[in-house]
């Protein structure tokens, strides 16, 4: 796991819906004529990285296949809401929380 972590080329910011290069320069550029803000060169170069492009092309698994995700990769916290929506478990989770609250 440690070796794999050190090979990461990008990191996902799930909270803000963004992806950053591990070598991010933490600088952005703005073009005066059109007011567009562009990422640093390291983040922009991710679009040319073979593994990144491959990850973007990978289709999302079917809902019934999410049961086979290794527990280490299952989301926690904020991501569990997204996970439960995708897997169709949101209603069960919300219903069980409501029932639990009724018995308190």
PyMOL commands that set and color helices and strands:
alter all, ss='L'
color gray80, all
select helices_A, chain A and resi 2-6+41-48+50-57+63-68+71-73+78-87+90-102
alter helices_A, ss='H'
color red, helices_A
select strands_A, chain A and resi 10-13+18-21+29-30+37-38
alter strands_A, ss='S'
color yellow, strands_A
deselect
rebuild
show_as cartoon
